Amino acid sequence: MTEPKTTVLVCDDERDVREMLQEYLQRRGFRVVTSGNAEELRDVLEKDKIDLILLDINMPGEDGLTALRNLRSSNPVPVVMLTAAGEVVDRILGLEMGADDYLGKPVDLRELEARIKAVLRRKSEPVVHTTDAIKTPKTAQFGKFTLDLEAAKLLDDDGSELPLTAMEFNLLKVFAENKRRVLNRDQILEQAHDRSWDPFDRSIDIRISRLRRKIEANPQKPLIIRTVRGIGYIYDPD
């Protein structure tokens, strides 16, 4: 029996861009559907099972950042943002709102394919850092929340699930498996299966800041995932 193809939704107001990405990704074995604006994107999501969204930021009307914010309130589907070259602020805002990755325009198609596969891999294959299954914890406490490492879920003390992106789960998993150990940004990125760290890349800091807003009682004075000045971060559940 043939396995279903991975479905990518391309949301971009430029028809030429949509058609180019659709043609390339279909040749690479993906199933591709398209939308020209945020409203069409939501219509597609209601009717189809989407594995990943390529979302342009600079769209007329409801822009990509607004669409991402609305999406993240109810849907954890991975999102790769497409940003205009040099739009650093947009990339930072996108990561803060829960984007899994970003890529500047004009798009390098081979890099785009690699980024898509990396995001999907993080979602489907959470990284394991030890060969001793007995020592691998099944849950970890993050304040009042419990991270279920087997089910890839973050649960409140009343049992309700808090939505996580694939990258957010992998970051929490890295911290859970390195309790009370100081990790620098390079170690965190490597263990979370993200691309290698660029000293000018703030993506880890932004994602940890977003996580803190979810799990810390006071994100401005974090107690669970603490900053170690000049080095990185430490997870100390106690």
N, C-alpha and C positions, 0 to 999 in steps of 0.2 A: 504494500500500500504506500502510495506516494505521500510524503510528509507535506503539510500545508506550507506555502511560502511565507516568509516574513513580510508583513504588510507595512509599508512606509507611506505616511500621509505628507505630501508636500503642500505647504500653505504659503503662497507667494502671489502678490498682486500682478506680477509681470508674467504674462503668458509664455514668453520665450524662455524664461528661467524655469518655469514649471515643466515645459515640454522637454527642455534639455536634461533636467534632473530625472524626469520620468524615463526618458529613453535610456540614459546611462544606467540607472539603477535596475531597470528591467533586464538589460543585457547582463547585469551582474547577478541575476537570479532572484531579485526582489519583486514582490507584487507592489505596485505603486498606484495610489489614488491621489487626486489633487483637489485643491480648493483655492479660490482666488481671494478670499477674505475670511475674517474671523467667524462670521455667521455661517458661511458654507462649511468651515471647519467643524463647527459644533453639529451641523446637520450630518456630516459624515460620521462623526463619533457616535451619534445616536443609532446609526444604521449598520455600522461596520466595526469589526474588531481590528483595532490599529495597534501595531507593536511599537511604533516610534513615529514622532512627528518632526519634520523639518519646518521650522517656523520663522518666517521673515519678520524682522522687527519693524522695518519702515514700510508699513502699509497705510494707505489712506483710510480715514474713518477710524475704526478700532484698530490700533496698532498691535504689533506682536506682543509687546510687554503687557498691555492690558488683557489681551487674549490669554496669555500665560497665567496671569494672576487669577483670572476667572476659572481657568482650567484647573489650576492647582488646588482650588477649594474643594474639588471633588474627584479628581482623576490623577493617578500617579503615573500615567503613561510617560515614558521617556521623551524628552524634548531636546533637540539640538537647535539652537538659535542661529540664524543667518544674519550677520551684522555687516553694515557698511564698513569699509576699511577705515581704521583709526577711531571708530566709535567706542572708546574704552568705557565710557560711562554706561552706555547701553549694555555692554557685556557684563559689567559689574551688577547692574540692576537685574539683568536676566538671571544670573547665578543666585542673587539674593532671593529672587522669586521662585527658585526651584528648577531652573534649567539644568540639564545634565551636562551639557557641553555647548560650545559655540564655535562658529567658523566664519571668518571674514569673507566678504565678497570682493572681487570675483572669486568664485569657488574653485578650488583645485579638486577635481572630481575624485582623484585617487585618495587624497587626504580625507575627503568627505566620506568615502566608503570605509576607510579605516576608522574614522571617528564613530560612524554608525555601528560598525561591528564591535568596537570597544564598549560603547554604551550598552548594547544588547548583551554582550558577554557579562558585564557587571551585573546586569539585571537577572540573567538566567543562571549564572554560575558564581555565587558568592565565594570569595576566596577563602581557602583553608590554609592555616599557617603552621599546622603541626601534624605529624603523621601518627601521633598517639591519640586515637579517638577517645580514649578514656579520660584524658586530661582536658579535652575540649569542652568548655561549658555549653550548656544548652540554653541558658538564659543569662542575662546580665541586667543589673539594676542601674537605671539612670534617673536618680531622684525618685519620684513617684511612679515612674514608668518602668516597665519590664520589656527588655528586648528578647524576643523569641528567635534564637539564632537558626533554628531548624525551619520555622515557618516564615522567617523574614518579616516579622511583624513587631511593631512597637505598641504595647498595650498600656492603657491607663490603669490606675488602681481599681477602677470599676469594671475592667475587662474590655472597654471600648478601644478600638484601634485608631491610632494616630497615623495619618497618611505619611509615607516616606517615599522619596525618590530612590532609585537603585543606588545612586552614589551616596545618599544620606545613610542608607542601610549599611553599605560597605564601610563607611567611615565609622559608624557606631560599632560595627563588628571588629574593626581594627583596634579600636580603643578597648573593647571588651576583652580581646585576646592579649592585650598588653597593659593590663591593670597596673597602675602605679609606676609605669615605666615612661620616662620622658621620650617623646618621639619628635624628631624634627620634620619639617615639611616634606623633605625628600623621602623619608621613610614612610610617611603617611601616604603619599601619592603612589609610591611603589607597591605597598601592600594593598592599597585599595584598587589596584589595576588601572590607575589613571596614567596619563602620559607623564613623562619625567618632568621634574620641577624646573621652572624658569624663575630666577630670583625676582623678576619683575611681575610674575604671575600671582595675583591675589586670590586665585580661585579657592584654595584650601581655606584661607582665612575667612573668605566670604561664606563658604559652606558651613564652617564651624560656627560662625556667627548666626547663621540661619538655624542650625541645630540647637544652639543655646536658647534661641527664642522659643523653641518647642519644649525643651526638657528642663531648663533652669527656672527656679522660682524667681530669680532676679537676673536676667541675662546680662545686665550691666556689671554685676558682681558675681561671676560664675563660680560655683563651688564643685561642680561635677567634672567638667572638662575645663581645666585651668591653663592659663598661659604661663609658660616658663620663659621669662624675658630673655631674648637673644638666642633661644634654642628652638622652642616649639610649643608642644602641648602635653599635658598629662591627664589621664583619666583616673580620678580618685573617688570612687563611689561612696566612701565613708567620710 
